[in-house]
């Protein structure tokens, strides 16, 4: 007598890469707003024998004294040279309050010097691919240093467990710092003090923005102390942000070398060479369609560092390239591309509205209410440069409502909108009364799988295991129905002989997440003959797998 028995790991997220990468997940965060810092005093690992405790104490005391000397030296320098309007970027310290069972939150504080019109933000990536962007909380600093600032990222105990990446970026007056933090190290109480970063110089040549047939040609020389920076072409980034005015709405386009369009064509072609021990030369050709209206060109170098809390950090220089062409629109305005649908997890998720233009745009985010009216939502504001503004709203449980959100930008002459549907993600769950063998006769066996979720899951029957080939038409009789919102049911009909060969099936409920690195997959196993030990037909398995996995045809 055939029957059905099920088990599975509902709620699990599979490593099923849908094609997008972590870099694409972060692309919306204005890549040119990236900064870097240098660390001199850091945690140093020492090894002494037990018999030499006096030497160990003496060495540790010396390190502490050197750390304090650097700190006092930096404070004196910053008091003498501070100027609120024209100060250069400089990192003072980064500190973590640590995390343990007795602490409910972990505070990560960045203290730095910067001009008045600067921007700092943190980006946190969770294991679900949810991305949270925030400016953090402002902290008090020394009154003696007028251009010193401190901002703190506050993380809950539950958030710490789910974080896979943290970075903070500072930008001001054409300078950029970006720090990639060590997720494990911030769980421990520690502070790193920093000496001033050794700057580098970029000389650009672009012939008054002459556009050749293949695009914008930019040649430059990077003069740096390569004892301070990584002397590696692979660790050098060139970045471009321009406009695509042919899209609807007009959009901001961003490329980091190497970058390709959907057809595999290079949008930013780069050639590097070293002129001598101190000078790196590069030549960049930027696609004509995304460079003819001007934009931003940035160079980023990897700074050599010794820090406990910082994993990687970069120093950047950016330049505004303004073309001298008659076809430039009188009013230039574009939005950073937004997904049509956004799914919110239980963790914090940030929705950005970024606009670039001339005159300087005003940016806002509104939610469309049930009666069709617009309600402005509370946001964090970010000013990146004289042409770029961003508003960010962060969703979390009990904070924001799902629905239709409009990203709006205006420069006084033109208004452009981009609409996004925001819904809360619900992992696929199986209805076990409709998942298993639902018909068993002398002629055929019918197997059903039913699941619901948001977004609506796509179902497939897999042979033997979760990595097995799918049973698809026309080889198999499969029918799909979608009777209600978020619910999918699939029915597979087998002959009795087929059922003996295909005695173990896995039903996979896959959810396509437009704003995640990976799709979500829930799995449950169905045994057509529970309790019986039947052989696996691996020859049939391999032959089926070799035919490929076509998409299931929905039958009426």
Secondary structure per residue as TSV (DSSP state, phi and psi in degrees):
chain	resnum	aa	ss	phi	psi
A	1	X	-	360.0	121.6
A	2	X	-	-78.5	148.7
A	3	X	-	-149.7	-173.0
A	4	X	-	-133.4	137.6
A	5	X	-	-140.2	137.3
A	6	X	E	-127.7	149.7
A	7	X	E	-156.3	165.0
A	8	X	E	-176.6	-177.6
A	9	X	-	-120.7	66.9
A	10	X	T	-58.7	144.6
A	11	X	T	89.6	-6.8
A	12	X	-	-81.0	150.9
A	13	X	-	-106.6	125.9
A	14	X	-	-87.0	160.9
A	15	X	-	-88.5	74.2
A	16	X	-	-118.2	89.3
A	17	X	B	-64.9	121.8
A	18	X	-	-87.1	3.0
A	19	X	S	115.8	-22.0
A	20	X	-	-90.0	156.8
A	21	X	-	-114.5	171.6
A	22	X	H	-60.5	-34.8
A	23	X	H	-61.3	-39.1
A	24	X	H	-68.9	-30.5
A	25	X	H	-63.2	-32.6
A	26	X	H	-95.1	-2.1
A	27	X	T	-59.9	-29.2
A	28	X	T	-71.4	-8.0
A	29	X	T	-93.9	42.2
A	30	X	T	44.8	77.5
A	31	X	T	-55.3	-25.5
A	32	X	T	-77.8	-8.6
A	33	X	S	-88.5	66.8
A	34	X	-	-128.8	140.4
A	35	X	B	-137.4	175.6
A	36	X	-	-153.0	160.9
A	37	X	-	-145.6	161.6
A	38	X	-	-117.5	143.8
A	39	X	-	-116.8	133.3
A	40	X	-	-108.6	-50.0
A	41	X	B	-92.8	125.7
A	42	X	-	-149.3	175.7
A	43	X	-	-70.9	125.5
A	44	X	-	-116.7	130.7
A	45	X	-	-84.6	125.3
A	46	X	-	-121.3	151.9
A	47	X	-	-133.5	120.4
A	48	X	-	-130.9	156.1
A	49	X	-	-75.6	158.2
A	50	X	G	-60.4	-27.9
A	51	X	G	-77.9	-7.8
A	52	X	G	-116.4	43.7
A	53	X	H	-63.1	-33.8
A	54	X	H	-64.3	-43.5
A	55	X	H	-64.2	-38.3
A	56	X	H	-62.2	-48.0
A	57	X	H	-61.4	-39.9
A	58	X	H	-64.3	-41.7
A	59	X	H	-66.7	-43.5
A	60	X	H	-63.4	-39.6
A	61	X	H	-62.1	-39.6
A	62	X	H	-63.6	-40.5
A	63	X	H	-63.7	-43.3
A	64	X	H	-62.0	-41.6
A	65	X	H	-63.5	-40.8
A	66	X	H	-65.8	-39.3
A	67	X	H	-60.6	-45.5
A	68	X	H	-67.4	-35.9
A	69	X	H	-62.0	-45.4
A	70	X	H	-60.8	-41.3
A	71	X	H	-62.5	-47.6
A	72	X	H	-63.7	-40.4
A	73	X	H	-62.0	-43.7
A	74	X	H	-65.5	-39.2
A	75	X	H	-63.9	-44.6
A	76	X	H	-59.9	-45.1
A	77	X	H	-61.8	-44.2
A	78	X	H	-70.5	-31.5
A	79	X	H	-64.9	-40.3
A	80	X	H	-72.9	-36.8
A	81	X	H	-105.8	-0.6
A	82	X	-	-67.6	135.4
A	83	X	-	-148.0	115.9
A	84	X	T	-60.5	-33.9
A	85	X	T	-85.1	-31.6
A	86	X	T	-123.2	15.3
A	87	X	-	-65.5	145.5
A	88	X	-	-85.3	161.1
A	89	X	-	-67.7	142.1
A	90	X	E	-159.2	130.7
A	91	X	E	-88.6	131.9
A	92	X	E	-95.4	-52.2
A	93	X	E	-163.3	163.1
A	94	X	E	-135.6	133.9
A	95	X	E	-137.4	140.1
A	96	X	E	-118.4	136.4
A	97	X	-	-79.6	-9.1
A	98	X	-	83.8	172.4
A	99	X	-	-145.8	129.8
A	100	X	-	-151.0	-176.5
A	101	X	T	-64.5	-21.2
A	102	X	T	-94.1	-2.6
A	103	X	-	-114.7	127.9
A	104	X	S	-86.4	-22.8
A	105	X	E	-135.6	154.2
A	106	X	E	-116.2	127.7
A	107	X	E	-105.2	124.7
A	108	X	E	-111.6	113.7
A	109	X	E	-113.6	129.3
A	110	X	E	-109.9	122.0
A	111	X	E	-110.5	133.3
A	112	X	E	-158.1	164.7
A	113	X	E	-106.8	143.4
A	114	X	-	-164.3	158.8
A	115	X	-	-64.5	164.1
A	116	X	S	-60.2	-42.9
A	117	X	S	-92.8	69.1
A	118	X	-	-119.1	173.5
A	119	X	E	-137.6	135.8
A	120	X	E	-127.8	138.8
A	121	X	E	-149.3	155.0
A	122	X	E	-105.7	146.0
A	123	X	E	-125.4	125.7
A	124	X	E	-119.8	126.9
A	125	X	E	-108.4	125.8
A	126	X	E	-94.1	166.6
A	127	X	T	-63.8	-23.1
A	128	X	T	-81.6	-1.5
A	129	X	S	81.1	3.9
A	130	X	-	-66.3	136.7
A	131	X	E	-118.3	128.8
A	132	X	E	-115.3	127.0
A	133	X	E	-119.2	132.7
A	134	X	E	-153.0	152.1
A	135	X	-	-82.9	-5.0
A	136	X	-	75.6	-172.0
A	137	X	E	-104.7	133.7
A	138	X	E	-74.0	137.6
A	139	X	E	-117.6	154.8
A	140	X	-	-73.1	144.9
A	141	X	-	-130.3	-177.5
A	142	X	-	-62.2	132.1
A	143	X	T	-70.4	-17.7
A	144	X	T	-74.7	-18.0
A	145	X	-	-118.0	105.4
A	146	X	T	-70.7	-27.2
A	147	X	T	-108.5	27.8
A	148	X	E	-97.9	137.3
A	149	X	E	-131.9	159.4
A	150	X	E	-145.9	133.2
A	151	X	E	-134.1	145.2
A	152	X	E	-122.8	132.4
A	153	X	E	-95.1	122.3
A	154	X	E	-104.2	120.9
A	155	X	E	-118.0	133.6
A	156	X	E	-78.6	166.6
A	157	X	H	-61.4	-40.5
A	158	X	H	-68.4	-37.1
A	159	X	H	-65.3	-40.8
A	160	X	H	-55.2	-38.2
A	161	X	H	-67.8	-28.3
A	162	X	H	-102.3	1.6
A	163	X	E	-83.8	135.3
A	164	X	E	-115.7	-13.5
A	165	X	E	-158.5	136.4
A	166	X	E	-136.1	134.9
A	167	X	E	-142.2	156.1
A	168	X	E	-132.2	141.4
A	169	X	E	-128.3	141.6
A	170	X	E	-128.7	138.6
A	171	X	E	-141.6	146.3
A	172	X	E	-177.2	130.5
A	173	X	T	52.6	44.0
A	174	X	T	81.4	1.6
A	175	X	E	-105.3	150.4
A	176	X	E	-138.3	136.7
A	177	X	E	-125.4	137.6
A	178	X	E	-135.7	128.6
A	179	X	E	-116.2	124.1
A	180	X	E	-95.2	114.8
A	181	X	E	-85.7	152.9
A	182	X	-	-85.1	112.4
A	183	X	T	-60.9	-38.5
A	184	X	T	-72.5	-37.1
A	185	X	G	-68.6	-31.6
A	186	X	G	-70.3	-9.0
A	187	X	G	-76.0	-6.2
A	188	X	S	-118.2	144.1
A	189	X	-	-67.6	123.8
A	190	X	E	-166.8	154.9
A	191	X	E	-137.1	136.7
A	192	X	E	-114.7	131.2
A	193	X	E	-100.8	151.5
A	194	X	-	-126.9	143.4
A	195	X	-	-90.4	167.8
A	196	X	-	-67.9	142.1
A	197	X	-	-72.9	134.7
A	198	X	-	-72.3	115.5
A	199	X	-	-74.3	164.8
A	200	X	-	-125.7	167.1
A	201	X	E	-121.5	138.5
A	202	X	E	-120.6	121.6
A	203	X	E	-103.7	115.6
A	204	X	E	-102.2	144.1
A	205	X	E	-132.8	120.8
A	206	X	-	-142.4	22.7
A	207	X	T	51.5	51.6
A	208	X	T	53.4	38.2
A	209	X	T	60.8	53.2
A	210	X	-	-80.9	125.8
A	211	X	E	-95.5	115.6
A	212	X	E	-81.4	176.1
A	213	X	T	-59.9	-36.6
A	214	X	T	-83.7	-12.1
A	215	X	E	138.2	-164.3
A	216	X	E	-81.3	126.6
A	217	X	E	-104.2	118.3
A	218	X	E	-121.2	124.9
A	219	X	E	-114.5	140.1
A	220	X	E	-149.5	159.2
A	221	X	E	-119.1	130.6
A	222	X	E	-107.9	115.5
A	223	X	E	-106.8	114.8
A	224	X	-	-145.6	157.6
A	225	X	-	-83.1	101.9
A	226	X	T	-75.0	0.1
A	227	X	T	-76.1	-22.1
A	228	X	T	-97.0	-28.7
A	229	X	B	-113.9	155.1
A	230	X	-	-70.0	119.8
A	231	X	-	-86.9	68.0
A	232	X	-	-140.9	129.1
A	233	X	G	-63.8	-36.2
A	234	X	G	-65.4	-24.9
A	235	X	G	-101.7	15.5
A	236	X	E	-110.8	128.1
A	237	X	E	-112.3	137.4
A	238	X	E	-117.4	135.9
A	239	X	E	-134.5	143.5
A	240	X	E	-131.9	137.3
A	241	X	E	-127.7	120.1
A	242	X	E	-135.7	-151.9
A	243	X	E	-131.8	143.7
A	244	X	E	-120.7	93.6
A	245	X	T	-82.9	-3.3
A	246	X	T	-84.7	-15.5
A	247	X	S	-81.0	166.1
A	248	X	S	-125.1	114.0
A	249	X	S	-73.1	167.4
A	250	X	-	-53.2	137.9
A	251	X	E	-124.9	155.0
A	252	X	E	-85.2	130.8
A	253	X	E	-116.2	139.9
A	254	X	E	-133.3	137.2
A	255	X	E	-137.7	133.5
A	256	X	E	-114.6	131.4
A	257	X	S	-64.5	131.4
A	258	X	S	-89.2	142.3
A	259	X	-	-133.1	144.2
A	260	X	B	-135.8	151.0
A	261	X	-	-84.2	-176.4
A	262	X	T	-64.0	-23.5
A	263	X	T	-89.5	1.3
A	264	X	S	87.6	8.2
A	265	X	-	-82.2	140.0
A	266	X	B	-74.6	126.0
A	267	X	S	-91.4	-16.2
A	268	X	E	-144.4	101.1
A	269	X	E	-96.1	130.0
A	270	X	E	-128.7	141.2
A	271	X	E	-130.0	132.3
A	272	X	E	-117.2	152.7
A	273	X	E	-162.3	157.2
A	274	X	E	-101.9	123.7
A	275	X	S	-74.6	-45.8
A	276	X	S	-152.9	-164.2
A	277	X	S	-67.4	-19.4
A	278	X	S	-114.8	-7.8
A	279	X	E	-125.1	125.9
A	280	X	E	-106.6	134.1
A	281	X	E	-109.9	143.5
A	282	X	E	-138.6	154.5
A	283	X	E	-131.0	124.7
A	284	X	E	-120.6	134.0
A	285	X	E	-117.3	117.1
A	286	X	E	-104.2	131.8
A	287	X	E	-46.3	134.7
A	288	X	G	-61.5	-39.0
A	289	X	G	-66.4	-25.1
A	290	X	G	-107.2	6.7
A	291	X	T	-125.3	-9.5
A	292	X	T	-68.9	-17.9
A	293	X	T	-103.6	12.0
A	294	X	-	88.8	-177.3
A	295	X	E	161.3	-156.1
A	296	X	E	-117.6	136.3
A	297	X	E	-122.3	126.3
A	298	X	E	-127.1	147.1
A	299	X	E	-119.9	131.3
A	300	X	E	-127.3	131.5
A	301	X	E	-115.4	149.8
A	302	X	E	-86.7	121.2
A	303	X	B	-87.9	133.5
A	304	X	-	-70.2	136.6
A	305	X	-	-146.7	158.9
A	306	X	-	-135.8	100.4
A	307	X	-	-148.0	146.2
A	308	X	S	-82.5	-39.8
A	309	X	S	-90.3	-18.4
A	310	X	E	-105.9	129.2
A	311	X	E	-88.5	-48.4
A	312	X	E	-143.1	149.2
A	313	X	E	-150.8	155.8
A	314	X	E	-132.9	150.7
A	315	X	E	-116.2	137.1
A	316	X	E	-133.4	154.0
A	317	X	E	-128.4	133.4
A	318	X	E	-124.3	156.6
A	319	X	E	-136.6	138.0
A	320	X	E	-90.1	122.2
A	321	X	E	-104.2	115.7
A	322	X	-	-110.7	114.5
A	323	X	-	-73.1	155.3
A	324	X	-	-110.5	83.5
A	325	X	-	-136.1	146.4
A	326	X	T	-76.0	-21.7
A	327	X	T	-87.8	7.5
A	328	X	S	-67.3	131.5
A	329	X	-	-60.5	149.1
A	330	X	S	-60.9	-38.8
A	331	X	S	-126.4	116.2
A	332	X	E	-98.1	125.6
A	333	X	E	-152.0	130.2
A	334	X	E	-150.2	153.1
A	335	X	E	-111.1	147.5
A	336	X	E	-69.4	133.0
A	337	X	-	-55.9	139.1
A	338	X	-	-120.4	147.9
A	339	X	-	-68.9	149.7
A	340	X	S	-69.9	-32.4
A	341	X	E	-130.7	137.2
A	342	X	E	-126.8	130.7
A	343	X	E	-109.4	130.7
A	344	X	E	-103.9	129.3
A	345	X	-	-90.6	-174.0
A	346	X	S	-70.8	-25.0
A	347	X	S	-77.8	169.1
A	348	X	-	-65.0	141.2
A	349	X	E	-138.7	129.6
A	350	X	E	-102.8	136.2
A	351	X	E	-114.0	119.1
A	352	X	E	-105.7	144.0
A	353	X	E	-124.6	104.8
A	354	X	E	-116.7	132.3
A	355	X	E	-130.3	148.9
A	356	X	E	-133.5	136.1
A	357	X	E	178.0	179.0
A	358	X	E	-144.7	113.7
A	359	X	S	-65.5	168.3
A	360	X	-	-57.0	126.6
A	361	X	-	-79.4	155.5
A	362	X	E	-102.5	137.0
A	363	X	E	-124.7	142.4
A	364	X	E	-151.3	161.2
A	365	X	E	-125.1	128.9
A	366	X	E	-125.5	152.9
A	367	X	E	-110.6	134.8
A	368	X	E	-84.5	120.1
A	369	X	-	-79.4	174.2
A	370	X	T	-62.6	-30.4
A	371	X	T	-89.3	11.8
A	372	X	S	87.0	1.1
A	373	X	-	-85.5	164.1
A	374	X	E	-106.5	136.2
A	375	X	E	-126.6	122.0
A	376	X	E	-70.2	136.3
A	377	X	-	-103.4	156.8
A	378	X	-	-73.2	130.8
A	379	X	-	-135.1	167.1
A	380	X	E	-99.9	138.8
A	381	X	E	-104.8	140.0
A	382	X	E	-131.3	128.3
A	383	X	E	-112.5	110.4
A	384	X	E	-91.2	-35.2
A	385	X	E	-166.9	-171.9
A	386	X	T	-70.8	-12.1
A	387	X	T	-117.0	-4.5
A	388	X	E	-124.1	128.2
A	389	X	E	-131.6	147.8
A	390	X	E	-142.0	139.2
A	391	X	E	-117.4	137.8
A	392	X	E	-128.5	130.3
A	393	X	E	-113.1	135.6
A	394	X	E	-109.7	126.6
A	395	X	E	-95.7	136.2
A	396	X	-	-154.3	165.9
A	397	X	T	-56.2	126.2
A	398	X	T	80.4	0.4
A	399	X	T	-99.1	-51.2
A	400	X	S	-127.0	158.6
A	401	X	-	-100.9	147.8
A	402	X	-	-69.5	165.0
A	403	X	E	143.0	-160.2
A	404	X	E	-93.5	124.6
A	405	X	E	-117.8	141.5
A	406	X	E	-116.9	123.8
A	407	X	E	-90.0	121.8
A	408	X	E	-127.1	137.0
A	409	X	E	-134.4	141.1
A	410	X	E	-143.8	146.6
A	411	X	-	-117.6	19.2
A	412	X	S	91.6	-20.0
A	413	X	S	-114.8	-35.8
A	414	X	-	-130.4	145.6
A	415	X	E	-123.2	129.9
A	416	X	E	-127.2	145.3
A	417	X	E	-127.0	150.2
A	418	X	E	-136.1	127.8
A	419	X	E	-105.0	137.5
A	420	X	E	-133.4	135.7
A	421	X	E	-92.7	122.2
A	422	X	E	-107.6	121.3
A	423	X	E	-132.9	158.9
A	424	X	E	-90.3	131.0
A	425	X	-	-70.2	133.3
A	426	X	E	-124.7	118.9
A	427	X	E	-65.5	144.8
A	428	X	E	-60.7	134.7
A	429	X	E	-127.2	146.1
A	430	X	E	-92.4	141.2
A	431	X	-	-93.5	101.3
A	432	X	G	-71.0	-19.3
A	433	X	G	-67.2	-21.9
A	434	X	G	-116.2	18.2
A	435	X	S	-124.3	111.2
A	436	X	E	141.3	-164.8
A	437	X	E	-77.8	121.3
A	438	X	E	-109.4	-11.2
A	439	X	E	-149.1	135.4
A	440	X	E	-141.5	111.5
A	441	X	-	-131.3	-178.8
A	442	X	S	-71.7	-14.9
A	443	X	S	-106.8	-35.3
A	444	X	E	-150.4	161.0
A	445	X	E	-125.3	132.7
A	446	X	E	-114.6	128.6
A	447	X	E	-115.9	134.6
A	448	X	E	-120.3	149.1
A	449	X	E	-140.0	128.4
A	450	X	E	-133.1	130.7
A	451	X	E	-145.1	155.9
A	452	X	E	-134.3	157.1
A	453	X	E	172.3	176.5
A	454	X	E	-133.9	114.1
A	455	X	S	-70.7	163.7
A	456	X	-	-57.5	129.1
A	457	X	-	-76.2	150.9
A	458	X	E	-99.5	131.2
A	459	X	E	-104.9	146.4
A	460	X	E	-146.3	141.8
A	461	X	E	-91.4	126.5
A	462	X	E	-112.1	145.1
A	463	X	E	-82.2	123.4
A	464	X	S	71.3	-44.0
A	465	X	S	-150.1	171.0
A	466	X	T	-68.9	-17.4
A	467	X	T	-102.5	8.5
A	468	X	S	-74.4	165.7
A	469	X	-	-69.6	151.9
A	470	X	B	-82.7	147.1
A	471	X	-	-93.2	104.0
A	472	X	-	-122.0	153.5
A	473	X	T	-69.5	154.6
A	474	X	T	-87.0	1.4
A	475	X	T	-68.9	-28.6
A	476	X	S	-132.2	151.7
A	477	X	E	-86.7	103.6
A	478	X	E	-127.3	133.0
A	479	X	E	-126.4	138.4
A	480	X	E	-119.2	137.4
A	481	X	E	-130.7	146.8
A	482	X	-	-133.7	87.0
A	483	X	-	-84.1	-35.2
A	484	X	S	-132.8	167.0
A	485	X	T	-61.3	127.9
A	486	X	T	78.8	0.9
A	487	X	E	-113.4	134.6
A	488	X	E	-130.7	140.3
A	489	X	E	-131.8	138.6
A	490	X	E	-129.5	136.4
A	491	X	E	-123.2	129.6
A	492	X	E	-113.9	126.9
A	493	X	E	-108.9	127.0
A	494	X	E	-125.7	148.2
A	495	X	E	-72.6	164.4
A	496	X	H	-60.9	-40.1
A	497	X	H	-64.1	-42.0
A	498	X	H	-62.6	-40.3
A	499	X	H	-63.9	-31.4
A	500	X	H	-69.9	-30.7
A	501	X	H	-81.5	-37.3
A	502	X	S	-104.5	53.4
A	503	X	-	-76.3	-15.2
A	504	X	E	-128.7	122.4
A	505	X	E	-125.1	151.2
A	506	X	E	-117.0	126.4
A	507	X	E	-93.8	122.5
A	508	X	E	-108.7	124.0
A	509	X	E	-106.1	106.9
A	510	X	E	-105.7	135.0
A	511	X	E	-118.7	123.5
A	512	X	-	-84.9	115.5
A	513	X	-	-107.2	112.5
A	514	X	T	-68.4	-25.9
A	515	X	T	-112.0	34.1
A	516	X	S	-134.3	155.5
A	517	X	S	-67.9	-38.0
A	518	X	B	-123.5	148.4
A	519	X	-	-72.6	159.2
A	520	X	E	-99.2	136.1
A	521	X	E	-132.9	127.9
A	522	X	E	-108.2	143.8
A	523	X	E	-129.3	144.6
A	524	X	E	-145.0	142.7
A	525	X	E	-101.1	136.6
A	526	X	E	-118.6	122.5
A	527	X	E	-101.1	119.5
A	528	X	T	-73.9	-28.5
A	529	X	T	-130.4	73.3
A	530	X	T	-63.1	140.6
A	531	X	T	86.9	-11.1
A	532	X	-	-99.6	142.3
A	533	X	-	-96.8	105.9
A	534	X	-	-117.3	144.8
A	535	X	-	-73.7	148.0
A	536	X	-	-87.7	130.7
A	537	X	-	-89.4	86.5
A	538	X	H	-71.7	-25.8
A	539	X	H	-64.6	-44.3
A	540	X	H	-65.7	-40.8
A	541	X	H	-56.0	-49.7
A	542	X	H	-67.9	-37.6
A	543	X	H	-65.2	-39.3
A	544	X	H	-68.0	-39.8
A	545	X	H	-66.5	-31.6
A	546	X	H	-71.6	-19.2
A	547	X	T	-77.1	-10.7
A	548	X	-	90.9	167.3
A	549	X	-	-115.7	92.2
A	550	X	-	-76.7	161.0
A	551	X	-	-73.6	144.7
A	552	X	-	-66.3	134.9
A	553	X	-	-86.3	125.0
A	554	X	-	-76.6	126.6
A	555	X	-	-99.2	151.1
A	556	X	-	-66.6	360.0
